[in-house]
Amino acid sequence: MISPLTERFGRYGGDLLTARTEPHTDLVIQARDAYRVGDWETAYAAFCRAGAIGPLTVDDQDAMATAAWRLGHDREAVRIAELVHARLARTDPNAAAVKSVDLAQAWLLRGDVNMGRNWLSRARLLTGAGPAVGRLTYLETVVAVLTEDTGA
């Protein structure tokens, strides 16, 4: 005898809808493609889903931070960019210096001069003669003007 529930809904796994799961790699490819064409919403959503399944590379995290920033998710963008900086600081000091300058600029744009100064100090410690020197000097000058620091 078949139970009324089995008769109505079918056997387990029979006619039931199953959730489609996308492998981590497919999501990362989708996110990268969307990022490349400037589809920030799709890129951010796909990076978030991929990050929930497995780890993202530093470049993917950086792209996710950029997509979040472009969508107006400032706090999330800064949080992710800080994670990127932490990873870069261990492996690539020049790239970490550039990321420090980016973070200083993000904090300054949000109106937090103290956090901006902290990131500028980190950038100054990491910067040799790399690509961050020009932007670092510019932002240090901006902070000096904003805070009326004549000694800088």
Buried (B, 14 or more C-beta within 10 A) or exposed (E): EEEEEEEEEEEEEEEEEEEEEBEBEBBBBBBBEBBEEEBBEBBBBBBBBBBEBEEBEBEBBBBBBBBBBBBEBBEBBBEBBBBBBEBBBEEBBBBBBBBBBBBBBBBBEEEBBEBBBBBBEBBBEBBEEBEBBEBBBEBBEBBEEEEEEEEE
